[in-house]
Structures are given as C-alpha cells and as structure tokens.
C-alpha cells in the first residue's frame, strides 16, 4: 500500500501532530464555548427579568419570549456554533486516534514482513 516503512512513519508523525494540534484547538474552542454560554445565560436571565418586571409578562411566558429577543437569540446562535465546533474537535480527535492505531498496526505488520 505504501512505498516504504518510512512512508508509514511519516504518516504516523503527521497524525500525531494533527492530534496534538486538534487537542489544542479543542481547548481554545472549549473556552470560547464557555464564554458564549456565559454571555447567553446572562442576557437570557436579564431579558426574562426585564419582561416580567418592566412589561409585566407572566413568568410562565417570559422564558419563551426571552429566547425570541434579538440579542438573546444572537448569543444563543453563537453559543450553538461554538458547541458544534467543539463537537467537531471531539470527533476529529477520535478519528485521528483511530488513524494512528491503524498506522501503528500497519507498521507492526511491515516489520514482521521485513
């Protein structure tokens, strides 16, 4: 499948670098997610309180109405994008780990065949 054992080692090295880079990206993405989550929850809480106190909306309706507020909806949208990015990082880490295991197996088989 590959020209030489060296090709396998190079691919393995690339995958390990990719794994390391993806873990770092996941850390950054996780922090962004936490920041967006915090901002969303604060804005949501403020809007629920504003609706109840200033507009005299019943508590039972405030939650749904607050989610429709333009600012709250935008913050939730950003939070959801960050969550998706975080989940993509998780999947990429799993995929890269699998690729590393496959390459390690192929290297072992190549050694046995030599």
N, CA, C and O atoms as a printed pandas DataFrame, in Angstrom:
     atom_number atom_name residue_name chain_id  residue_number  x_coord  y_coord  z_coord
0              1         N          UNK        A               1    0.829   -1.200    0.000
1              2        CA          UNK        A               1    0.000    0.000    0.000
2              3         C          UNK        A               1    0.867    1.254    0.000
3              4         O          UNK        A               1    0.542    2.228   -0.680
4              5         N          UNK        A               2    1.963    1.245    0.752
5              6        CA          UNK        A               2    2.877    2.376    0.822
6              7         C          UNK        A               2    4.213    1.967    0.223
7              8         O          UNK        A               2    4.545    0.783    0.176
8              9         N          UNK        A               3    4.974    2.949   -0.233
9             10        CA          UNK        A               3    6.259    2.669   -0.855
10            11         C          UNK        A               3    7.246    2.063    0.121
11            12         O          UNK        A               3    8.011    1.168   -0.240
12            13         N          UNK        A               4    7.236    2.541    1.350
13            14        CA          UNK        A               4    8.200    2.028    2.319
14            15         C          UNK        A               4    7.672    2.202    3.733
15            16         O          UNK        A               4    6.666    2.866    3.983
16            17         N          UNK        A               5    8.413    1.562    4.660
17            18        CA          UNK        A               5    8.081    1.744    6.066
18            19         C          UNK        A               5    8.230    3.195    6.481
19            20         O          UNK        A               5    7.555    3.667    7.396
20            21         N          UNK        A               6    9.126    3.899    5.794
21            22        CA          UNK        A               6    9.341    5.312    6.100
22            23         C          UNK        A               6    8.073    6.131    5.831
23            24         O          UNK        A               6    7.769    7.078    6.555
24            25         N          UNK        A               7    7.341    5.749    4.778
25            26        CA          UNK        A               7    6.075    6.434    4.484
26            27         C          UNK        A               7    5.100    6.289    5.651
27            28         O          UNK        A               7    4.416    7.239    6.029
28            29         N          UNK        A               8    5.052    5.087    6.209
29            30        CA          UNK        A               8    4.161    4.847    7.355
30            31         C          UNK        A               8    4.566    5.694    8.548
31            32         O          UNK        A               8    3.722    6.289    9.218
32            33         N          UNK        A               9    5.858    5.742    8.804
33            34        CA          UNK        A               9    6.349    6.555    9.926
34            35         C          UNK        A               9    6.028    8.035    9.714
35            36         O          UNK        A               9    5.649    8.735   10.654
36            37         N          UNK        A              10    6.181    8.504    8.482
37            38        CA          UNK        A              10    5.873    9.909    8.182
38            39         C          UNK        A              10    4.392   10.197    8.379
39            40         O          UNK        A              10    4.013   11.230    8.932
40            41         N          UNK        A              11    3.558    9.262    7.916
41            42        CA          UNK        A              11    2.111    9.434    8.120
42            43         C          UNK        A              11    1.755    9.404    9.598
43            44         O          UNK        A              11    0.921   10.180   10.064
44            45         N          UNK        A              12    2.399    8.493   10.331
45            46        CA          UNK        A              12    2.154    8.415   11.773
46            47         C          UNK        A              12    2.558    9.711   12.458
47            48         O          UNK        A              12    1.844   10.210   13.328
48            49         N          UNK        A              13    3.684   10.244   12.071
49            50        CA          UNK        A              13    4.162   11.511   12.641
50            51         C          UNK        A              13    3.176   12.643   12.332
51            52         O          UNK        A              13    2.884   13.467   13.198
52            53         N          UNK        A              14    2.671   12.680   11.110
53            54        CA          UNK        A              14    1.691   13.702   10.723
54            55         C          UNK        A              14    0.411   13.582   11.552
55            56         O          UNK        A              14   -0.150   14.585   11.993
56            57         N          UNK        A              15   -0.041   12.349   11.755
57            58        CA          UNK        A              15   -1.267   12.136   12.519
58            59         C          UNK        A              15   -1.088   12.526   13.986
59            60         O          UNK        A              15   -1.998   13.076   14.606
60            61         N          UNK        A              16    0.076   12.239   14.526
61            62        CA          UNK        A              16    0.343   12.633   15.915
62            63         C          UNK        A              16    0.373   14.148   16.054
63            64         O          UNK        A              16   -0.118   14.691   17.044
64            65         N          UNK        A              17    0.939   14.825   15.081
65            66        CA          UNK        A              17    0.963   16.299   15.084
66            67         C          UNK        A              17   -0.464   16.830   14.968
67            68         O          UNK        A              17   -0.852   17.764   15.668
68            69         N          UNK        A              18   -1.236   16.218   14.070
69            70        CA          UNK        A              18   -2.631   16.623   13.904
70            71         C          UNK        A              18   -3.412   16.427   15.202
71            72         O          UNK        A              18   -4.223   17.275   15.576
72            73         N          UNK        A              19   -3.171   15.318   15.883
73            74        CA          UNK        A              19   -3.845   15.062   17.155
74            75         C          UNK        A              19   -3.493   16.130   18.176
75            76         O          UNK        A              19   -4.369   16.654   18.865
76            77         N          UNK        A              20   -2.222   16.447   18.271
77            78        CA          UNK        A              20   -1.779   17.474   19.207
78            79         C          UNK        A              20   -2.404   18.832   18.875
79            80         O          UNK        A              20   -2.872   19.542   19.764
80            81         N          UNK        A              21   -2.405   19.180   17.605
81            82        CA          UNK        A              21   -2.994   20.456   17.175
82            83         C          UNK        A              21   -4.498   20.499   17.447
83            84         O          UNK        A              21   -5.040   21.529   17.847
84            85         N          UNK        A              22   -5.154   19.375   17.227
85            86        CA          UNK        A              22   -6.601   19.325   17.434
86            87         C          UNK        A              22   -6.952   19.419   18.914
87            88         O          UNK        A              22   -7.954   20.037   19.275
88            89         N          UNK        A              23   -6.148   18.821   19.760
89            90        CA          UNK        A              23   -6.381   18.933   21.212
90            91         C          UNK        A              23   -6.234   20.392   21.644
91            92         O          UNK        A              23   -7.026   20.892   22.443
92            93         N          UNK        A              24   -5.210   21.073   21.108
93            94        CA          UNK        A              24   -5.043   22.497   21.418
94            95         C          UNK        A              24   -6.233   23.307   20.912
95            96         O          UNK        A              24   -6.720   24.202   21.603
96            97         N          UNK        A              25   -6.698   22.990   19.707
97            98        CA          UNK        A              25   -7.860   23.691   19.147
98            99         C          UNK        A              25   -9.105   23.436   19.988
99           100         O          UNK        A              25   -9.935   24.326   20.172
100          101         N          UNK        A              26   -9.227   22.211   20.495
101          102        CA          UNK        A              26  -10.380   21.884   21.330
102          103         C          UNK        A              26  -10.361   22.696   22.619
103          104         O          UNK        A              26  -11.405   23.133   23.102
104          105         N          UNK        A              27   -9.177   22.892   23.166
105          106        CA          UNK        A              27   -9.055   23.707   24.377
106          107         C          UNK        A              27   -9.530   25.131   24.099
107          108         O          UNK        A              27  -10.306   25.693   24.872
108          109         N          UNK        A              28   -9.065   25.707   23.000
109          110        CA          UNK        A              28   -9.478   27.064   22.639
110          111         C          UNK        A              28  -10.972   27.132   22.349
111          112         O          UNK        A              28  -11.658   28.061   22.775
112          113         N          UNK        A              29  -11.460   26.144   21.624
113          114        CA          UNK        A              29  -12.880   26.113   21.285
114          115         C          UNK        A              29  -13.738   25.927   22.529
115          116         O          UNK        A              29  -14.816   26.511   22.638
116          117         N          UNK        A              30  -13.267   25.124   23.454
117          118        CA          UNK        A              30  -13.992   24.921   24.704
118          119         C          UNK        A              30  -14.094   26.193   25.517
119          120         O          UNK        A              30  -15.123   26.472   26.133
120          121         N          UNK        A              31  -13.021   26.957   25.513
121          122        CA          UNK        A              31  -13.053   28.238   26.232
122          123         C          UNK        A              31  -14.008   29.226   25.567
123          124         O          UNK        A              31  -14.728   29.959   26.245
124          125         N          UNK        A              32  -14.006   29.237   24.238
125          126        CA          UNK        A              32  -14.950   30.103   23.520
126          127         C          UNK        A              32  -16.379   29.670   23.811
127          128         O          UNK        A              32  -17.258   30.504   24.030
128          129         N          UNK        A              33  -16.605   28.360   23.810
129          130        CA          UNK        A              33  -17.940   27.846   24.118
130          131         C          UNK        A              33  -18.380   28.298   25.505
131          132         O          UNK        A              33  -19.514   28.744   25.686
132          133         N          UNK        A              34  -17.501   28.186   26.468
133          134        CA          UNK        A              34  -17.838   28.600   27.834
134          135         C          UNK        A              34  -18.153   30.091   27.889
135          136         O          UNK        A              34  -19.078   30.511   28.586
136          137         N          UNK        A              35  -17.390   30.881   27.160
137          138        CA          UNK        A              35  -17.615   32.326   27.125
138          139         C          UNK        A              35  -18.964   32.657   26.490
139          140         O          UNK        A              35  -19.721   33.474   27.015
140          141         N          UNK        A              36  -19.258   32.020   25.365
141          142        CA          UNK        A              36  -20.548   32.250   24.704
142          143         C          UNK        A              36  -21.708   31.774   25.575
143          144         O          UNK        A              36  -22.757   32.415   25.629
144          145         N          UNK        A              37  -21.512   30.651   26.253
145          146        CA          UNK        A              37  -22.561   30.127   27.142
146          147         C          UNK        A              37  -22.839   31.114   28.267
147          148         O          UNK        A              37  -23.996   31.392   28.582
148          149         N          UNK        A              38  -21.775   31.645   28.873
149          150        CA          UNK        A              38  -21.934   32.624   29.944
150          151         C          UNK        A              38  -22.686   33.858   29.446
151          152         O          UNK        A              38  -23.641   34.309   30.079
152          153         N          UNK        A              39  -22.253   34.395   28.316
153          154        CA          UNK        A              39  -22.890   35.605   27.773
154          155         C          UNK        A              39  -24.360   35.367   27.444
155          156         O          UNK        A              39  -25.211   36.219   27.702
156          157         N          UNK        A              40  -24.646   34.211   26.877
157          158        CA          UNK        A              40  -26.033   33.875   26.547
158          159         C          UNK        A              40  -26.896   33.784   27.806
159          160         O          UNK        A              40  -27.989   34.347   27.860
160          161         N          UNK        A              41  -26.401   33.078   28.806
161          162        CA          UNK        A              41  -27.195   32.885   30.025
162          163         C          UNK        A              41  -27.451   34.211   30.748
163          164         O          UNK        A              41  -28.537   34.433   31.283
164          165         N          UNK        A              42  -26.453   35.077   30.760
165          166        CA          UNK        A              42  -26.628   36.379   31.417
166          167         C          UNK        A              42  -27.672   37.208   30.682
167          168         O          UNK        A              42  -28.567   37.784   31.300
168          169         N          UNK        A              43  -27.552   37.266   29.340
169          170        CA          UNK        A              43  -28.514   38.046   28.551
170          171         C          UNK        A              43  -29.918   37.455   28.667
171          172         O          UNK        A              43  -30.899   38.193   28.760
172          173         N          UNK        A              44  -30.013   36.144   28.662
173          174        CA          UNK        A              44  -31.306   35.467   28.781
174          175         C          UNK        A              44  -31.965   35.796   30.128
175          176         O          UNK        A              44  -33.145   36.143   30.191
176          177         N          UNK        A              45  -31.181   35.679   31.189
177          178        CA          UNK        A              45  -31.701   35.984   32.523
178          179         C          UNK        A              45  -32.179   37.430   32.610
179          180         O          UNK        A              45  -33.252   37.710   33.144
180          181         N          UNK        A              46  -31.374   38.340   32.080
181          182        CA          UNK        A              46  -31.744   39.758   32.118
182          183         C          UNK        A              46  -33.032   40.015   31.347
183          184         O          UNK        A              46  -33.881   40.793   31.783
184          185         N          UNK        A              47  -33.170   39.359   30.202
185          186        CA          UNK        A              47  -34.369   39.569   29.391
186          187         C          UNK        A              47  -35.604   38.977   30.070
187          188         O          UNK        A              47  -36.682   39.569   30.013
188          189         N          UNK        A              48  -35.460   37.829   30.705
189          190        CA          UNK        A              48  -36.587   37.240   31.436
190          191         C          UNK        A              48  -37.035   38.200   32.540
191          192         O          UNK        A              48  -38.226   38.470   32.693
192          193         N          UNK        A              49  -36.081   38.706   33.298
193          194        CA          UNK        A              49  -36.424   39.645   34.369
194          195         C          UNK        A              49  -37.033   40.932   33.825
195          196         O          UNK        A              49  -38.005   41.447   34.377
196          197         N          UNK        A              50  -36.458   41.451   32.741
197          198        CA          UNK        A              50  -36.985   42.680   32.144
198          199         C          UNK        A              50  -38.422   42.485   31.699
199          200         O          UNK        A              50  -39.278   43.331   31.958
200          201         N          UNK        A              51  -38.687   41.378   31.032
201          202        CA          UNK        A              51  -40.046   41.108   30.560
202          203         C          UNK        A              51  -41.032   41.053   31.723
203          204         O          UNK        A              51  -42.138   41.587   31.634
204          205         N          UNK        A              52  -40.631   40.412   32.800
205          206        CA          UNK        A              52  -41.545   40.277   33.937
206          207         C          UNK        A              52  -41.731   41.598   34.680
207          208         O          UNK        A              52  -42.852   41.984   35.013
208          209         N          UNK        A              53  -40.619   42.282   34.935
209          210        CA          UNK        A              53  -40.697   43.499   35.756
210          211         C          UNK        A              53  -41.198   44.702   34.954
211          212         O          UNK        A              53  -42.124   45.390   35.385
212          213         N          UNK        A              54  -40.604   44.953   33.813
213          214        CA          UNK        A              54  -40.955   46.158   33.047
214          215         C          UNK        A              54  -42.217   45.983   32.210
215          216         O          UNK        A              54  -43.045   46.890   32.130
216          217         N          UNK        A              55  -42.361   44.827   31.593
217          218        CA          UNK        A              55  -43.501   44.619   30.691
218          219         C          UNK        A              55  -44.646   43.858   31.345
219          220         O          UNK        A              55  -45.681   43.629   30.719
220          221         N          UNK        A              56  -44.460   43.465   32.606
221          222        CA          UNK        A              56  -45.486   42.761   33.376
222          223         C          UNK        A              56  -45.977   41.482   32.681
223          224         O          UNK        A              56  -47.168   41.170   32.680
224          225         N          UNK        A              57  -45.028   40.760   32.097
225          226        CA          UNK        A              57  -45.338   39.489   31.444
226          227         C          UNK        A              57  -45.312   38.398   32.512
227          228         O          UNK        A              57  -44.472   38.415   33.411
228          229         N          UNK        A              58  -46.228   37.464   32.403
229          230        CA          UNK        A              58  -46.276   36.350   33.365
230          231         C          UNK        A              58  -44.983   35.544   33.287
231          232         O          UNK        A              58  -44.405   35.370   32.215
232          233         N          UNK        A              59  -44.545   35.059   34.444
233          234        CA          UNK        A              59  -43.305   34.276   34.492
234          235         C          UNK        A              59  -43.334   33.119   33.500
235          236         O          UNK        A              59  -42.326   32.815   32.863
236          237         N          UNK        A              60  -44.482   32.482   33.373
237          238        CA          UNK        A              60  -44.581   31.306   32.505
238          239         C          UNK        A              60  -44.331   31.637   31.036
239          240         O          UNK        A              60  -43.930   30.757   30.274
240          241         N          UNK        A              61  -44.553   32.864   30.627
241          242        CA          UNK        A              61  -44.345   33.263   29.235
242          243         C          UNK        A              61  -42.973   33.894   29.010
243          244         O          UNK        A              61  -42.498   33.966   27.877
244          245         N          UNK        A              62  -42.351   34.342   30.068
245          246        CA          UNK        A              62  -41.080   35.068   29.933
246          247         C          UNK        A              62  -39.983   34.243   29.262
247          248         O          UNK        A              62  -39.235   34.758   28.430
248          249         N          UNK        A              63  -39.889   32.987   29.618
249          250        CA          UNK        A              63  -38.804   32.151   29.078
250          251         C          UNK        A              63  -38.874   32.064   27.554
251          252         O          UNK        A              63  -37.870   32.262   26.870
252          253         N          UNK        A              64  -40.052   31.769   27.030
253          254        CA          UNK        A              64  -40.192   31.654   25.573
254          255         C          UNK        A              64  -39.993   32.992   24.883
255          256         O          UNK        A              64  -39.357   33.064   23.831
256          257         N          UNK        A              65  -40.531   34.039   25.465
257          258        CA          UNK        A              65  -40.377   35.365   24.858
258          259         C          UNK        A              65  -38.921   35.825   24.889
259          260         O          UNK        A              65  -38.444   36.439   23.935
260          261         N          UNK        A              66  -38.224   35.537   25.962
261          262        CA          UNK        A              66  -36.824   35.952   26.084
262          263         C          UNK        A              66  -35.959   35.286   25.019
263          264         O          UNK        A              66  -35.034   35.906   24.495
264          265         N          UNK        A              67  -36.252   34.038   24.700
265          266        CA          UNK        A              67  -35.477   33.329   23.672
266          267         C          UNK        A              67  -35.650   33.965   22.296
267          268         O          UNK        A              67  -34.791   33.815   21.427
268          269         N          UNK        A              68  -36.756   34.671   22.098
269          270        CA          UNK        A              68  -37.008   35.328   20.826
270          271         C          UNK        A              68  -36.426   36.727   20.733
271          272         O          UNK        A              68  -36.447   37.332   19.661
272          273         N          UNK        A              69  -35.914   37.245   21.823
273          274        CA          UNK        A              69  -35.268   38.553   21.796
274          275         C          UNK        A              69  -34.069   38.496   20.854
275          276         O          UNK        A              69  -33.314   37.523   20.871
276          277         N          UNK        A              70  -33.891   39.518   20.044
277          278        CA          UNK        A              70  -32.841   39.516   19.021
278          279         C          UNK        A              70  -31.442   39.311   19.611
279          280         O          UNK        A              70  -30.660   38.511   19.099
280          281         N          UNK        A              71  -31.137   40.026   20.672
281          282        CA          UNK        A              71  -29.812   39.900   21.300
282          283         C          UNK        A              71  -29.612   38.518   21.897
283          284         O          UNK        A              71  -28.564   37.900   21.712
284          285         N          UNK        A              72  -30.614   38.036   22.611
285          286        CA          UNK        A              72  -30.531   36.713   23.236
286          287         C          UNK        A              72  -30.415   35.640   22.149
287          288         O          UNK        A              72  -29.611   34.717   22.277
288          289         N          UNK        A              73  -31.199   35.753   21.098
289          290        CA          UNK        A              73  -31.154   34.765   20.016
290          291         C          UNK        A              73  -29.786   34.758   19.329
291          292         O          UNK        A              73  -29.269   33.696   18.982
292          293         N          UNK        A              74  -29.209   35.928   19.138
293          294        CA          UNK        A              74  -27.875   36.009   18.512
294          295         C          UNK        A              74  -26.815   35.362   19.405
295          296         O          UNK        A              74  -25.939   34.651   18.913
296          297         N          UNK        A              75  -26.890   35.603   20.692
297          298        CA          UNK        A              75  -25.935   34.990   21.624
298          299         C          UNK        A              75  -26.113   33.477   21.678
299          300         O          UNK        A              75  -25.137   32.732   21.770
300          301         N          UNK        A              76  -27.349   33.035   21.622
301          302        CA          UNK        A              76  -27.596   31.585   21.604
302          303         C          UNK        A              76  -27.063   30.972   20.316
303          304         O          UNK        A              76  -26.498   29.878   20.334
304          305         N          UNK        A              77  -27.240   31.668   19.206
305          306        CA          UNK        A              77  -26.721   31.212   17.915
306          307         C          UNK        A              77  -25.201   31.059   17.970
307          308         O          UNK        A              77  -24.660   30.050   17.516
308          309         N          UNK        A              78  -24.517   32.051   18.521
309          310        CA          UNK        A              78  -23.060   31.988   18.651
310          311         C          UNK        A              78  -22.653   30.838   19.568
311          312         O          UNK        A              78  -21.674   30.140   19.307
312          313         N          UNK        A              79  -23.410   30.650   20.637
313          314        CA          UNK        A              79  -23.147   29.543   21.554
314          315         C          UNK        A              79  -23.301   28.207   20.847
315          316         O          UNK        A              79  -22.480   27.306   21.020
316          317         N          UNK        A              80  -24.352   28.081   20.053
317          318        CA          UNK        A              80  -24.603   26.832   19.342
318          319         C          UNK        A              80  -23.515   26.535   18.304
319          320         O          UNK        A              80  -23.133   25.380   18.120
320          321         N          UNK        A              81  -23.026   27.558   17.638
321          322        CA          UNK        A              81  -21.926   27.383   16.679
322          323         C          UNK        A              81  -20.672   26.918   17.413
323          324         O          UNK        A              81  -19.988   26.000   16.959
324          325         N          UNK        A              82  -20.376   27.543   18.531
325          326        CA          UNK        A              82  -19.198   27.158   19.316
326          327         C          UNK        A              82  -19.347   25.717   19.818
327          328         O          UNK        A              82  -18.369   24.970   19.854
328          329         N          UNK        A              83  -20.540   25.335   20.197
329          330        CA          UNK        A              83  -20.786   23.959   20.644
330          331         C          UNK        A              83  -20.548   22.980   19.500
331          332         O          UNK        A              83  -19.951   21.921   19.694
332          333         N          UNK        A              84  -21.012   23.336   18.325
333          334        CA          UNK        A              84  -20.791   22.491   17.150
334          335         C          UNK        A              84  -19.298   22.370   16.844
335          336         O          UNK        A              84  -18.810   21.278   16.553
336          337         N          UNK        A              85  -18.578   23.481   16.908
337          338        CA          UNK        A              85  -17.130   23.459   16.675
338          339         C          UNK        A              85  -16.430   22.558   17.696
339          340         O          UNK        A              85  -15.507   21.820   17.353
340          341         N          UNK        A              86  -16.870   22.625   18.926
341          342        CA          UNK        A              86  -16.290   21.798   19.990
342          343         C          UNK        A              86  -16.529   20.317   19.706
343          344         O          UNK        A              86  -15.629   19.491   19.856
344          345         N          UNK        A              87  -17.744   19.997   19.296
345          346        CA          UNK        A              87  -18.076   18.609   18.991
346          347         C          UNK        A              87  -17.302   18.108   17.773
347          348         O          UNK        A              87  -16.915   16.941   17.722
348          349         N          UNK        A              88  -17.074   18.981   16.798
349          350        CA          UNK        A              88  -16.263   18.612   15.631
350          351         C          UNK        A              88  -14.838   18.290   16.067
351          352         O          UNK        A              88  -14.237   17.336   15.573
352          353         N          UNK        A              89  -14.301   19.072   16.981
353          354        CA          UNK        A              89  -12.960   18.784   17.515
354          355         C          UNK        A              89  -12.929   17.416   18.191
355          356         O          UNK        A              89  -11.979   16.654   18.010
356          357         N          UNK        A              90  -13.958   17.106   18.964
357          358        CA          UNK        A              90  -14.029   15.804   19.620
358          359         C          UNK        A              90  -14.012   14.682   18.586
359          360         O          UNK        A              90  -13.290   13.698   18.745
360          361         N          UNK        A              91  -14.799   14.828   17.542
361          362        CA          UNK        A              91  -14.863   13.806   16.502
362          363         C          UNK        A              91  -13.527   13.686   15.760
363          364         O          UNK        A              91  -13.086   12.583   15.435
364          365         N          UNK        A              92  -12.894   14.823   15.497
365          366        CA          UNK        A              92  -11.606   14.794   14.799
366          367         C          UNK        A              92  -10.552   14.097   15.651
367          368         O          UNK        A              92   -9.714   13.365   15.125
368          369         N          UNK        A              93  -10.589   14.317   16.947
369          370        CA          UNK        A              93   -9.657   13.635   17.852
370          371         C          UNK        A              93   -9.881   12.124   17.783
371          372         O          UNK        A              93   -8.922   11.357   17.687
372          373         N          UNK        A              94  -11.138   11.699   17.831
373          374        CA          UNK        A              94  -11.436   10.268   17.759
374          375         C          UNK        A              94  -10.980    9.691   16.415
375          376         O          UNK        A              94  -10.394    8.609   16.373
376          377         N          UNK        A              95  -11.242   10.392   15.343
377          378        CA          UNK        A              95  -10.846    9.931   14.014
378          379         C          UNK        A              95   -9.321    9.825   13.913
379          380         O          UNK        A              95   -8.799    8.852   13.369
380          381         N          UNK        A              96   -8.620   10.813   14.431
381          382        CA          UNK        A              96   -7.159   10.824   14.364
382          383         C          UNK        A              96   -6.569    9.705   15.212
383          384         O          UNK        A              96   -5.595    9.070   14.807
384          385         N          UNK        A              97   -7.144    9.459   16.375
385          386        CA          UNK        A              97   -6.680    8.351   17.209
386          387         C          UNK        A              97   -6.854    7.014   16.471
387          388         O          UNK        A              97   -5.980    6.149   16.528
388          389         N          UNK        A              98   -7.962    6.859   15.796
389          390        CA          UNK        A              98   -8.202    5.638   15.028
390          391         C          UNK        A              98   -7.170    5.505   13.909
391          392         O          UNK        A              98   -6.617    4.427   13.693
392          393         N          UNK        A              99   -6.918    6.585   13.213
393          394        CA          UNK        A              99   -5.919    6.568   12.133
394          395         C          UNK        A              99   -4.539    6.215   12.687
395          396         O          UNK        A              99   -3.794    5.469   12.052
396          397         N          UNK        A             100   -4.195    6.734   13.843
397          398        CA          UNK        A             100   -2.914    6.409   14.482
398          399         C          UNK        A             100   -2.837    4.914   14.795
399          400         O          UNK        A             100   -1.817    4.272   14.547
400          401         N          UNK        A             101   -3.928    4.367   15.343
401          402        CA          UNK        A             101   -3.934    2.926   15.650
402          403         C          UNK        A             101   -3.777    2.088   14.384
403          404         O          UNK        A             101   -3.071    1.080   14.386
404          405         N          UNK        A             102   -4.428    2.502   13.319
405          406        CA          UNK        A             102   -4.316    1.780   12.045
406          407         C          UNK        A             102   -2.881    1.841   11.531
407          408         O          UNK        A             102   -2.327    0.828   11.104
408          409         N          UNK        A             103   -2.290    3.011   11.572
409          410        CA          UNK        A             103   -0.909    3.156   11.106
410          411         C          UNK        A             103    0.057    2.338   11.963
411          412         O          UNK        A             103    0.982    1.713   11.444
412          413         N          UNK        A             104   -0.167    2.348   13.275
413          414        CA          UNK        A             104    0.700    1.555   14.159
414          415         C          UNK        A             104    0.594    0.063   13.826
415          416         O          UNK        A             104    1.594   -0.655   13.837
416          417         N          UNK        A             105   -0.618   -0.391   13.533
417          418        CA          UNK        A             105   -0.803   -1.788   13.142
418          419         C          UNK        A             105   -0.088   -2.080   11.824
419          420         O          UNK        A             105    0.563   -3.116   11.682
420          421         N          UNK        A             106   -0.209   -1.173   10.870
421          422        CA          UNK        A             106    0.463   -1.366    9.578
422          423         C          UNK        A             106    1.977   -1.356    9.741
423          424         O          UNK        A             106    2.672   -2.097    9.046
424          425         N          UNK        A             107    2.495   -0.542   10.633
425          426        CA          UNK        A             107    3.949   -0.512   10.884
426          427         C          UNK        A             107    4.385   -1.835   11.474
427          428         O          UNK        A             107    5.421   -2.377   11.087
428          429         N          UNK        A             108    3.602   -2.365   12.412
429          430        CA          UNK        A             108    3.939   -3.660   13.008
430          431         C          UNK        A             108    3.931   -4.765   11.957
431          432         O          UNK        A             108    4.816   -5.620   11.938
432          433         N          UNK        A             109    2.936   -4.742   11.093
433          434        CA          UNK        A             109    2.857   -5.745   10.025
434          435         C          UNK        A             109    4.015   -5.590    9.049
435          436         O          UNK        A             109    4.549   -6.581    8.550
436          437         N          UNK        A             110    4.399   -4.356    8.780
437          438        CA          UNK        A             110    5.525   -4.106    7.872
438          439         C          UNK        A             110    6.828   -4.648    8.474
439          440         O          UNK        A             110    7.676   -5.186    7.761
440          441         N          UNK        A             111    6.975   -4.500    9.801
441          442        CA          UNK        A             111    8.165   -5.014   10.476
442          443         C          UNK        A             111    8.228   -6.536   10.399
443          444         O          UNK        A             111    9.292   -7.119   10.191
444          445         N          UNK        A             112    7.077   -7.163   10.570
445          446        CA          UNK        A             112    7.020   -8.629   10.522
446          447         C          UNK        A             112    7.337   -9.139    9.115
447          448         O          UNK        A             112    7.954  -10.189    8.941
448          449         N          UNK        A             113    6.901   -8.370    8.122
449          450        CA          UNK        A             113    7.126   -8.772    6.739
450          451         C          UNK        A             113    8.540   -8.562    6.258
451          452         O          UNK        A             113    8.963   -9.157    5.268
452          453         N          UNK        A             114    9.282   -7.703    6.969
453          454        CA          UNK        A             114   10.670   -7.408    6.546
454          455         C          UNK        A             114   11.638   -8.468    6.930
455          456         O          UNK        A             114   12.829   -8.351    6.640
